[in-house]
């Protein structure tokens, strides 16, 4: 694809105390990234430059005052800092309010540019929820900030694994989460038939966008053995089964609720293209186990494209020169794919 036709994608540095700057830097030096998109880094140029020195990659950091002022080259990446300079003073490997504020500002600026059409998509390096809170920002994570600033009420986090390896569905496997960053104790009271149905519709729409011809959606039970006919809970009959029935009435090939421990195995084997999980770890553990560096977080329901790798800030290895960029590269690839969908 000619360079002018590739989507411009904003790459946020995330929490600068974590591995975000390193993985963004390694990704920017990878020739594959420039085949997919025109990258612009959103973050502090001094931090980006330190990451270039740490990794030793052949990159020049080009400071810019506007996200679209400079075109990237494989050896020279524009870097736009939409906030103050405090992030450049943050020490590595620990939660810091300055890093939390900067990560929020980088994301907010990228969202504004995406909504304005200046960039066609966003791929975010990980942020720390604790650092957000230290900065006085009461958000559980990226997803909720994106939904608020994009003005949407119906949204979801989905982990997506492309086809290959254990994933037999030709279009890959998506797992969307009905509840997200919340305690296990709160999950049953947060579930509703309307909320579950909404997630079924969102993942069906995504799979159609990635050219899955007739998406098949499997829906997880909440309780072991799908409640065992009410012995272990009634959420399956009271909340989940009605949502599946309503989705089927809308023409979606949804089925369930099925026990989660076997549904994910069946989906990997190609029986389903998408899965609706009831809570965070129910979906995350299975996909991260089989494809940690390939699983991509896609935010559904937004008017913009946003992806991220499935890993976190990894403070324990931050700024040691050992972080892999493969997960971030896969997130950029999926973002570029969705920009053209």
C-alpha positions in Angstrom: 0.0 0.0 0.0 1.4 3.5 -0.9 2.4 5.4 2.2 -0.2 8.1 1.7 -3.0 5.5 1.8 -1.8 3.9 5.1 -3.8 5.1 8.1 -2.2 7.5 10.5 -2.2 5.8 13.9 -1.4 7.5 17.2 0.8 5.4 19.5 0.5 6.6 23.1 3.4 5.9 25.5 1.1 5.0 28.3 2.6 5.0 31.8 6.2 6.2 31.3 7.4 4.3 34.4 6.4 1.0 32.7 7.4 -0.9 29.6 5.3 1.3 27.3 8.1 3.6 26.0 10.3 0.6 25.3 7.7 -1.4 23.4 6.6 1.6 21.4 10.2 2.3 20.5 10.9 -1.3 19.4 7.7 -1.3 17.4 8.6 1.9 15.6 11.9 0.4 14.5 10.2 -2.6 13.0 9.7 -2.5 9.2 6.4 -4.3 9.5 4.8 -1.4 11.3 5.6 1.0 8.5 4.0 -1.4 6.0 0.7 -1.1 8.0 0.5 2.5 9.0 2.0 6.0 9.5 2.8 6.1 13.2 2.9 9.2 15.4 4.0 8.8 19.0 2.0 10.7 21.6 4.2 11.3 24.7 7.1 13.2 26.0 10.0 13.4 23.4 12.6 13.1 26.2 11.1 9.9 27.4 10.9 8.5 23.8 14.5 9.5 23.2 15.6 7.7 26.4 13.8 4.6 25.2 15.6 4.9 21.9 19.0 5.0 23.7 18.0 2.1 25.9 17.0 -0.2 23.1 19.7 1.0 20.7 17.3 1.0 17.7 18.2 3.2 14.7 15.5 5.8 15.2 15.5 9.6 15.3 12.9 11.3 17.5 11.3 14.3 15.6 9.6 16.6 18.1 6.4 18.2 16.7 3.8 20.6 18.0 1.0 19.0 16.0 0.1 15.4 15.5 -0.1 15.8 11.7 2.7 18.3 11.2 5.3 15.7 10.2 5.2 12.5 8.2 7.0 9.5 9.7 9.9 7.7 8.1 11.2 4.3 9.1 14.2 6.0 10.7 12.5 9.1 12.0 9.2 9.1 14.1 7.2 12.2 15.0 6.6 12.6 18.7 4.0 15.0 20.0 3.7 16.0 23.7 0.2 17.4 24.4 0.8 18.0 28.1 3.5 19.4 30.4 7.1 18.2 31.1 6.6 16.4 34.4 6.5 12.9 32.9 10.2 13.3 31.9 11.1 13.3 35.7 9.3 10.0 36.6 11.5 7.2 37.9 11.0 3.8 36.4 9.2 0.8 37.9 6.8 2.4 40.4 3.5 4.1 40.5 3.7 7.9 40.3 0.9 10.5 40.0 2.9 12.4 37.3 2.9 9.3 35.2 -0.8 8.7 35.7 -1.6 12.2 34.7 0.6 12.1 31.7 -0.9 8.8 30.5 -4.4 10.2 30.8 -3.4 13.4 28.9 -1.7 11.4 26.1 -4.9 9.2 25.7 -7.2 12.2 25.9 -5.3 14.1 23.2 -5.2 11.0 21.0 -9.0 10.6 21.4 -9.6 14.2 20.4 -7.4 13.8 17.3 -9.2 10.6 16.3 -12.6 12.1 16.8 -11.5 15.0 14.6 -10.2 12.6 11.9 -6.6 13.8 12.2 -5.6 10.2 13.0 -7.5 7.1 11.9 -6.8 5.0 14.9 -5.1 4.7 18.4 -2.9 2.0 19.8 -2.2 2.5 23.5 0.7 1.3 25.6 -0.4 0.2 29.1 -1.2 2.5 31.9 -1.4 1.9 35.6 -4.8 2.1 37.3 -3.1 2.9 40.6 -1.1 5.8 39.1 -4.3 7.2 37.6 -5.8 7.2 41.1 -2.7 8.8 42.6 -3.3 11.6 40.0 -6.9 12.0 41.2 -8.4 10.3 38.1 -11.1 7.9 39.2 -11.1 5.5 36.2 -10.6 1.8 36.2 -8.6 2.0 33.0 -8.4 2.9 29.3 -11.8 1.5 28.3 -13.9 3.7 30.6 -11.9 6.8 29.7 -12.5 6.1 26.0 -16.2 5.5 26.4 -16.7 8.7 28.4 -14.7 10.9 26.1 -16.4 9.4 23.0 -19.8 9.8 24.6 -20.9 6.2 24.3 -23.0 4.2 26.8 -22.8 0.8 25.0 -19.2 -0.4 24.9 -17.0 -3.4 25.7 -13.5 -4.7 26.1 -12.7 -7.5 23.7 -9.6 -9.7 23.5 -9.0 -10.8 20.0 -6.7 -13.6 18.8 -6.1 -13.9 15.0 -6.4 -17.3 13.4 -3.5 -19.6 13.7 -2.0 -21.9 16.3 -4.8 -23.1 18.6 -7.4 -20.8 17.0 -9.2 -22.7 14.3 -11.8 -20.1 13.2 -10.6 -18.5 9.9 -11.3 -15.0 11.2 -9.8 -15.5 14.6 -11.5 -15.6 18.0 -12.9 -12.6 20.0 -13.9 -12.7 23.6 -15.9 -9.8 25.0 -16.5 -9.2 28.6 -19.9 -8.3 30.1 -18.4 -6.8 33.3 -14.9 -5.5 33.3 -12.7 -3.8 36.0 -14.7 -4.7 39.1 -14.6 -7.0 42.0 -15.7 -10.6 41.7 -18.2 -10.0 44.5 -19.9 -7.3 42.5 -20.3 -9.3 39.2 -23.7 -11.0 39.9 -25.4 -7.7 40.8 -23.9 -5.9 37.7 -25.2 -8.5 35.2 -28.4 -7.9 33.4 -30.2 -9.4 30.4 -29.9 -6.1 28.5 -26.2 -5.8 29.2 -25.5 -9.4 28.1 -27.5 -8.9 24.9 -25.6 -5.7 24.2 -22.3 -7.5 24.4 -23.6 -10.2 22.0 -24.6 -7.5 19.5 -21.3 -5.7 19.8 -19.1 -8.7 19.2 -21.3 -9.8 16.3 -20.9 -6.4 14.7 -17.1 -6.6 15.1 -16.8 -10.0 13.6 -18.9 -8.8 10.6 -16.4 -5.9 10.2 -13.5 -8.4 10.0 -15.3 -10.3 7.3 -16.6 -13.2 9.3 -19.5 -14.2 7.0 -21.8 -15.7 9.6 -20.5 -15.1 13.2 -21.2 -17.8 15.7 -21.4 -16.5 19.3 -21.1 -18.7 22.3 -22.2 -17.2 25.7 -20.6 -18.2 29.0 -22.5 -19.2 32.1 -21.6 -17.4 35.3 -21.6 -20.4 37.6 -19.8 -23.8 37.4 -21.6 -26.3 35.2 -23.9 -23.5 34.0 -25.6 -23.5 37.4 -26.4 -27.3 37.3 -30.2 -26.6 36.8 -30.2 -24.0 39.5 -28.2 -25.9 42.1 -25.3 -23.4 41.9 -27.2 -20.2 41.1 -30.0 -19.0 39.0 -28.3 -16.3 36.8 -28.2 -18.7 33.8 -31.9 -19.1 33.6 -32.9 -15.7 35.0 -30.5 -13.4 33.1 -28.2 -15.1 30.5 -30.6 -17.5 28.6 -33.1 -14.6 28.0 -30.3 -12.5 26.5 -29.3 -15.3 24.2 -32.9 -15.8 23.1 -33.3 -12.1 22.4 -30.1 -12.0 20.3 -31.3 -15.0 18.3 -34.6 -13.2 17.7 -32.5 -10.4 16.2 -31.0 -12.8 13.8 -27.7 -13.4 15.6 -26.3 -17.0 15.8 -25.9 -17.0 19.6 -26.0 -20.0 21.8 -25.6 -20.7 25.5 -25.2 -20.3 28.4 -22.4 -22.9 28.3 -20.0 -23.8 31.1 -17.0 -21.5 30.6 -14.4 -24.2 31.2 -15.5 -26.1 28.1 -16.9 -23.2 26.0 -13.5 -21.6 25.5 -12.0 -24.9 24.4 -14.8 -25.4 21.9 -14.3 -21.9 20.6 -10.6 -22.4 20.1 -11.4 -25.5 18.1 -13.4 -23.5 15.7 -17.0 -24.1 16.9 -17.5 -20.4 17.7 -16.0 -17.2 16.3 -16.8 -15.1 19.4 -17.5 -15.7 23.1 -19.3 -13.5 25.6 -17.7 -13.9 29.1 -19.4 -12.7 32.2 -16.4 -11.2 33.9 -12.8 -10.2 33.3 -10.8 -13.2 34.3 -13.3 -15.7 32.8 -12.2 -14.5 29.3 -8.7 -13.1 29.9 -7.1 -16.2 31.5 -7.9 -18.5 28.6 -6.8 -16.2 25.8 -3.7 -15.0 27.6 -2.7 -18.6 28.3 -2.8 -19.6 24.6 -1.7 -16.4 23.0 -0.3 -13.8 25.4 1.8 -12.0 22.8 -0.8 -12.2 20.1 -3.9 -11.3 22.0 -5.1 -7.8 21.2 -7.5 -5.6 23.3 -10.1 -3.9 21.0 -12.6 -1.5 22.5 -16.0 -2.1 20.9 -18.8 0.4 20.5 -16.6 3.5 19.9 -16.8 5.8 16.9 -13.0 5.5 16.6 -10.5 2.6 16.4 -8.6 1.7 19.5 -6.4 -1.3 20.2 -3.8 -2.2 22.8 -1.6 -5.2 23.7 -3.0 -7.5 26.4 -0.1 -7.1 28.8 0.3 -4.4 31.5 2.9 -2.0 32.6 5.3 -4.7 33.8 7.0 -2.5 36.3 9.2 -5.4 37.3 11.1 -5.4 34.0 10.5 -1.7 33.0 13.5 0.2 31.6 15.8 -2.9 31.6 15.9 -3.3 27.8 14.2 -6.8 27.9 10.6 -6.0 26.9 9.1 -7.6 23.8 7.2 -5.4 21.3 5.4 -8.3 19.6 2.1 -7.7 21.4 2.2 -4.0 20.6 3.0 -4.7 17.0 0.0 -7.1 16.7 -2.2 -4.4 18.3 -1.1 -1.9 15.6 -1.7 -4.4 12.9 -5.2 -5.0 14.0 -5.8 -1.3 14.4 -4.7 -0.7 10.8 -6.9 -3.6 9.6 -9.9 -2.0 11.4 -9.2 1.4 10.0 -9.8 -0.1 6.5 -12.8 -2.2 7.5 
